[in-house]
C-alpha cells in the first residue's frame, strides 16, 4: 500500500488518540541551542509545499498510528517535516543525524529537519501558539483540554494501549495525543561498589533504613552519601515530586484524583509513607550531614563522573539518568538503580511514565501529518532510541534491555476529564507547583534543613497554602 492509500483531510476530526510530566527534562546538560538539518529545508513553520504523486487521491479515510504498516505504506510519499526537541546532546553527538539517515533508508522521500532546544520547557511554550515549531514537537506542559487545539490524535486510548505504554498520559476525551520517546521509572541511582564498601548488604526499603544506609556510607567510605544536585534546580522539584502518588501511598488514584481533594496531604502518617515521609528523607539527610558539604556548589555535569567513580553513593533521579551515568566513566557496571525507600504493607512501588512525548501539529499539511505519523512510529518501534537512552519501554513490540527488579511497576491514573486542569489550577493558586517546575519549594527544604528550621513547620506552611488554594477555587474536600 503506497501513497495511493487515501489521504485524510479531516484527520483531526475523525482520528481518535492520548506524559507525564514527567515533568522534567531528562537532559539539561547541553550548553547551546543546536539545530541540525537532515535532507530538509530550514523553514520553521509546518511545510505546506510537500508534494505527492497522488494529489488527486480520495481523502476520506483517516490515517492512524495503528493503521500504518512501516516499510509498506506511503513509501513514495514526498514531504519535508521538522522535529523540535530538547535532546541537544543527541544533536551534538550525531545521534539525531544517524537516526534520520536510518529512517531515510526506508522512507527516502521524507526529509526530516531536527532542532534541539536547550531551554526547552520555556521555549516550547512560547513557540507552541505561534506555530513556529514545525510538524513534530515534544509536548510541553499544557492543559489537557488544550491538546486538540495544537496536536493531532494518534488514535483512541484503547487502540493505542494495545501498541504502547502510557497511552493515556496525554489524553483528552479518550483520544491519545502524545507518545513518549522513552519511559521513565522513578527511583534512585546508586553506586553498587560504594554500597558494598559501606557494608550495606540489602537495599533499604523504608526511610529509616535509607537514612541508616547513608550513615554507613559516611562512616565507612569517602563517598558523599546523598548528592542533592541542589544548584541545578530542576533536579530538585522535578525529581523528588516525581515520587508523589503510588510510590509513596500505594494508591494509583492519589496523585491525579485525590490529592487536590485532600485536606491534609502533607501530614505524618506515622508509618513512613506519604508525601511527609518522601520529603522528610531529603530533610533528614541534609540535617544529619549526609549530603555534600556545600549544597550551593553541586555540579550536574560533574556528578555523572563522580558517581561513576564511586565518589557519590546515591542520587534521586529518574531511570533516564542510568545511561548518562554509565557513559560518564570507566565503571558502568557499578551503576545501579533501586526502588524509592518507602514500603506500603511490605511492598515497594515504582511509577513509570513517558518522558517528553511526540506531538504532531494539527495545522500541518495533510502530507506532513502522515509523514510525521510515520516518523514518530518509526522512532518508537524501529529506531532503538528508547533503549539507547536506557529508557523504560514505550513500544509494546520493540525489544528492550531495561531491568528493574524487586518492585511493583504501577501508573498514576490520569485525572477525570471534568478535572483535567484542576491540578494545574491548584498548583498555580498555591504556588507549590508539584510536578510542574516546583523546584523552589524542594530547594527550600535543603535550605531550611541546613538552617535548623523544623520540618513540621515546612509541612504546615505547605498545608496552609494548599487549603487556601482549595478554598479559593471552591474545591470539594473529600479526604
C-alpha positions in Angstrom: 0.0 0.0 0.0 1.8 3.1 -1.3 0.7 6.7 -1.0 -2.2 5.9 -3.2 -3.7 4.9 0.1 -6.2 7.7 0.7 -5.1 10.9 2.4 -7.1 12.3 5.3 -8.0 16.0 5.0 -10.3 15.5 8.0 -7.7 13.7 10.1 -8.0 15.9 13.2 -11.8 15.5 13.3 -12.1 11.8 12.8 -9.0 10.3 14.3 -9.0 9.2 17.9 -5.9 9.2 20.4 -3.8 10.1 24.3 3.4 12.4 29.7 3.8 12.7 32.5 5.2 15.3 33.3 7.3 13.8 33.6 7.8 16.6 34.2 11.0 17.5 33.8 13.7 17.4 31.1 15.8 14.2 31.0 18.8 16.1 29.8 19.7 19.6 30.8 23.4 19.2 30.1 23.6 21.0 26.7 25.1 24.5 26.6 23.7 25.9 23.5 20.7 25.7 21.1 21.5 23.4 18.3 19.7 22.8 15.0 20.8 20.2 12.5 19.3 19.9 9.1 19.0 16.4 7.6 17.9 16.4 4.0 15.4 19.2 4.7 14.7 22.8 4.2 15.3 25.3 7.1 11.8 26.7 7.4 10.5 26.7 10.9 6.7 26.6 10.2 5.0 23.4 9.1 5.8 22.8 5.5 2.9 23.5 3.1 4.8 22.7 -0.1 5.2 19.0 0.3 4.1 17.1 -2.7 2.9 13.6 -3.6 2.5 11.7 -6.7 -1.2 11.3 -5.9 -2.5 14.8 -5.4 -5.9 13.8 -6.6 -6.5 10.9 -4.3 -9.7 10.3 -2.4 -9.2 11.9 1.1 -12.0 10.4 3.1 -10.1 7.7 5.1 -8.4 8.6 8.3 -4.8 7.6 8.9 -4.0 6.5 12.5 -0.8 5.3 14.2 -2.2 1.7 14.3 -3.2 1.7 10.6 0.3 2.4 9.3 2.5 -0.5 8.3 6.1 0.6 8.5 8.1 -0.1 5.3 4.9 -0.9 3.4 2.7 2.1 3.5 3.4 5.5 1.9 6.9 4.6 0.8 6.6 7.0 -2.2 5.3 9.9 0.0 7.2 13.1 -0.6 7.3 15.5 2.3 9.6 17.8 4.3 9.0 17.8 8.1 10.6 19.4 11.1 11.0 17.9 14.6 11.7 20.2 17.6 13.0 18.5 20.8 15.1 19.0 24.0 17.8 16.4 23.3 20.6 18.8 22.4 23.2 16.3 23.4 21.9 13.9 20.7 22.3 16.7 18.2 25.8 17.3 19.2 27.0 13.7 19.2 25.4 13.0 15.8 22.7 10.6 17.1 19.8 12.5 15.5 21.5 12.7 12.2 22.2 8.9 12.3 18.6 8.2 13.2 17.3 10.3 10.3 19.7 8.6 8.0 18.4 5.2 9.0 14.8 6.4 8.6 15.6 7.6 5.1 16.7 4.1 4.1 13.0 3.1 4.5 11.4 6.5 3.5 13.9 8.2 1.3 11.5 11.0 0.2 10.6 12.2 3.7 13.2 14.8 4.6 13.5 15.4 8.4 14.9 18.5 9.9 15.7 18.4 13.7 16.1 21.2 16.1 17.4 20.8 19.6 16.5 23.5 22.2 18.4 23.9 25.4 15.7 25.8 27.5 13.1 23.6 26.0 10.3 23.8 28.6 10.1 27.6 28.4 10.9 27.9 24.7 8.4 25.3 23.6 5.5 27.0 25.5 6.4 30.3 23.8 6.6 28.8 20.3 3.6 26.5 20.6 0.9 29.1 20.0 2.8 30.8 17.2 3.1 27.6 15.1 6.8 28.3 14.8 8.0 24.8 15.6 7.3 22.6 12.7 5.4 19.4 12.4 6.5 17.3 15.4 7.5 18.6 18.9 7.8 17.2 22.4 4.6 18.3 24.1 5.3 21.0 26.8 3.3 21.5 30.0 -0.1 22.4 28.8 -3.6 21.7 30.0 -5.2 18.5 28.6 -8.2 20.5 27.4 -5.9 22.4 25.0 -4.5 19.3 23.3 -6.9 19.3 20.4 -6.0 23.0 19.6 -2.4 22.1 18.9 -2.0 18.4 18.3 -3.2 15.6 16.1 -4.7 12.5 17.7 -2.9 9.2 17.0 -5.9 7.0 17.8 -8.2 6.2 20.7 -6.6 5.4 24.1 -7.9 1.9 24.0 -6.5 1.3 20.5 -3.1 2.9 21.3 -2.9 0.9 24.6 -2.5 -2.2 22.6 0.6 -0.8 21.0 2.3 1.5 23.5 2.7 2.0 27.2 1.2 5.2 28.8 -1.3 5.8 26.0 -3.5 7.8 28.4 -0.7 10.2 29.6 -1.7 12.9 27.1 -5.3 12.2 26.5 -8.5 14.2 26.1 -11.9 12.7 25.6 -10.4 9.3 25.0 -8.1 10.5 22.3 -4.3 9.9 22.6 -2.3 13.0 21.6 1.2 12.1 22.8 3.6 9.1 22.6 6.7 9.1 24.8 10.1 8.9 23.1 11.1 6.8 26.1 9.7 5.9 29.5 11.0 6.8 33.0 10.7 4.6 36.0 11.2 6.5 39.3 13.7 5.6 41.9 17.3 6.2 43.0 20.6 5.8 41.3 23.2 4.2 43.5 26.8 3.0 43.2 27.0 -0.7 43.9 30.6 -0.7 45.0 30.0 2.2 47.4 27.2 0.2 49.0 29.4 -2.9 49.2 32.3 -1.0 50.7 29.9 0.6 53.3 28.7 -2.8 54.4 25.2 -2.4 53.0 24.0 -5.9 52.2 20.4 -5.2 51.4 18.8 -2.3 49.6 16.9 -0.1 52.0 13.1 -0.4 51.9 12.0 2.3 54.4 13.0 5.9 55.2 14.7 4.8 58.4 16.6 2.1 56.5 17.7 4.6 53.9 19.0 7.2 56.4 20.8 4.4 58.2 22.4 3.3 54.9 23.5 6.8 54.2 25.1 7.0 57.6 27.0 3.7 56.8 28.3 5.3 53.7 29.5 8.3 55.6 31.1 6.2 58.3 32.8 3.7 56.1 33.7 5.4 52.8 34.8 8.7 51.4 31.7 9.0 49.2 29.0 11.6 49.6 26.1 9.6 50.8 23.3 11.5 49.0 24.1 14.1 46.4 21.3 16.7 46.3 22.2 18.4 42.9 20.7 21.5 44.6 22.4 24.0 42.3 20.9 22.6 39.1 17.4 23.4 40.4 15.5 21.2 38.0 17.0 18.1 39.8 15.1 19.1 43.0 11.4 19.6 42.3 11.3 17.6 39.1 12.9 14.6 40.7 11.5 14.5 44.2 8.0 15.5 43.2 8.0 12.5 40.7 7.9 10.2 43.7 4.5 11.5 44.8 1.5 9.3 44.3 1.5 5.5 44.1 5.2 5.2 45.1 4.6 6.8 48.5 1.0 5.8 49.0 0.4 2.6 47.1 -2.7 4.2 45.7 -2.7 4.8 41.9 -5.6 7.3 42.2 -4.0 9.5 44.8 -1.9 11.9 42.7 -4.3 12.9 40.0 -7.7 12.3 41.6 -7.4 12.5 45.4 -4.5 14.9 46.1 -6.4 18.0 45.1 -9.4 16.9 47.3 -7.3 16.0 50.4 -7.4 18.3 53.5 -4.0 17.3 54.9 -1.9 15.7 52.2 1.3 16.5 54.0 0.5 15.1 57.4 2.7 12.5 59.1 1.0 9.1 58.5 3.2 7.6 61.3 4.2 4.7 59.1 6.9 6.1 56.8 4.5 6.6 53.9 3.0 9.6 52.1 4.3 13.0 51.0 5.5 13.7 54.5 7.8 10.7 54.5 9.0 11.5 51.0 10.3 15.0 51.7 11.5 14.2 55.2 14.0 11.8 53.7 15.7 14.8 52.0 15.3 17.0 55.1 16.9 14.3 57.4 19.7 13.6 55.0 20.7 17.3 55.0 20.1 17.9 58.7 22.2 14.8 59.6 25.1 15.9 57.4 24.6 13.1 54.9 24.8 15.2 51.8 27.5 17.3 50.1 29.4 19.8 52.4 28.1 22.9 50.5 24.8 22.3 48.6 25.3 25.6 46.6 28.3 24.2 44.8 26.8 21.0 43.4 27.6 20.3 39.7 25.2 18.5 37.4 27.8 17.7 34.8 30.4 16.8 37.3 28.2 14.4 39.3 28.0 12.0 36.4 31.6 11.2 36.6 31.6 11.3 40.4 29.0 8.6 40.9 30.7 6.5 38.2 34.0 6.8 40.1 32.4 6.0 43.5 32.5 9.5 44.9 28.7 9.6 45.3 26.6 6.9 47.0 23.0 7.8 45.8 21.1 10.4 43.8 17.3 10.8 43.3 16.9 10.7 39.6 14.6 9.0 37.1 15.8 5.9 35.2 16.5 8.1 32.2 19.8 9.1 34.0 21.1 5.5 34.1 22.7 5.7 30.6 24.3 9.0 31.3 25.9 7.9 34.5 27.2 4.6 32.9 28.7 6.6 30.0 30.5 9.0 32.3 33.4 6.9 33.3 35.1 3.5 33.3 32.8 1.8 35.8 29.4 1.4 34.1 28.7 -1.9 36.0 28.9 -0.1 39.3 25.8 2.0 38.5 22.6 0.5 39.9 19.0 1.5 40.2 16.8 0.9 43.2 13.2 1.5 44.2 12.5 4.5 46.3 12.8 3.5 50.0 9.2 3.6 51.0 7.1 0.4 51.6 3.4 0.1 51.8 2.3 -3.1 53.6 5.7 -4.6 52.8 5.6 -3.8 49.1 7.7 -1.2 47.2 6.2 0.6 44.2 7.7 2.5 41.3 5.7 4.5 38.8 6.7 4.6 35.2 5.6 7.1 32.6 6.8 8.7 29.5 9.4 11.4 29.3 8.7 14.1 26.8 6.1 12.9 24.2 5.9 13.3 20.5 3.1 15.6 19.4 2.1 16.2 15.8 1.0 19.6 14.6 -2.7 19.6 13.9 -2.3 22.5 11.5 0.3 20.8 9.3 -0.5 19.9 5.8 -2.1 16.5 5.1 1.1 15.1 3.6 3.1 16.3 6.6 0.7 14.9 9.1 1.1 11.5 7.5 4.9 11.9 7.2 5.1 12.9 10.8 2.9 10.0 11.9 5.2 7.6 10.0 8.4 9.2 11.5 7.0 9.0 15.1 6.0 5.4 14.7 9.4 4.5 13.2 11.2 6.3 16.1 9.1 4.4 18.7 9.1 1.0 17.1 12.2 0.7 14.9 14.9 3.3 15.8 16.0 1.8 19.1 16.3 5.3 20.6 14.4 4.4 23.7 16.8 1.6 24.5 19.8 3.7 23.6 18.7 6.2 26.3 18.2 3.4 28.9 14.5 4.2 29.0 11.6 2.2 30.3 10.0 0.8 27.1 7.3 2.7 25.2 6.6 0.3 22.5 5.0 -3.0 23.5 6.5 -4.7 20.5 10.1 -3.4 20.3 12.9 -5.2 22.2 14.2 -3.7 25.4 17.1 -4.2 27.8 15.5 -2.3 30.7 15.6 -4.2 34.0 14.1 -3.1 37.3 13.7 -6.0 39.7 12.0 -6.3 43.1 9.4 -3.6 42.6 5.8 -3.3 41.5 5.5 -1.1 38.5 2.3 1.0 38.7 0.8 4.0 37.0 -0.7 7.1 38.5 -4.0 7.1 36.7 -4.9 10.3 35.0 -7.5 12.8 36.2 -11.1 12.5 35.3 -12.0 14.6 32.2 -14.0 17.1 34.2 -10.9 17.8 36.4 -8.3 17.7 33.6 -6.9 21.1 34.6 -7.6 21.1 38.3 -4.1 20.1 39.4 -2.7 22.9 37.3 -5.0 25.4 38.9 -4.2 24.2 42.3 -0.5 24.4 41.6 -0.9 28.0 40.3 -3.1 29.1 43.2 -0.9 27.5 45.9 2.4 28.3 44.1 3.6 24.9 45.2 3.8 23.5 41.6 4.0 19.8 42.2 5.4 18.1 39.1 5.3 21.5 37.4 8.6 23.2 37.9 8.2 23.4 41.7 12.0 23.4 42.3 11.9 26.3 44.7 9.9 24.5 47.4 12.1 21.5 47.4 15.3 23.6 47.3 13.8 25.4 50.4 13.7 22.0 52.2 17.5 21.8 51.8 18.0 25.4 52.9 15.8 25.1 55.9 17.2 21.8 57.0 20.7 23.3 56.9 19.4 26.2 58.9 17.7 24.1 61.5 14.1 25.0 60.7 11.8 22.2 61.9 10.4 20.0 59.2 6.9 20.2 60.7 7.0 24.0 60.1 7.6 23.4 56.4 4.8 20.9 56.0 2.4 23.2 58.0 3.2 26.0 55.5 2.5 23.8 52.6 -0.8 22.6 54.1 -1.9 26.2 54.6 -1.1 27.1 51.0 -2.9 24.0 49.8 -6.0 24.6 51.9 -6.1 28.3 50.9 -6.0 27.2 47.2 -8.8 24.7 47.7 -10.9 27.4 49.3 -10.2 30.0 46.6 -11.0 27.5 43.8 -14.0 26.0 45.6 -12.6 22.5 45.6 -14.7 19.9 47.3 -12.5 18.5 50.1 -13.4 14.8 50.4 -10.5 13.1 52.2 
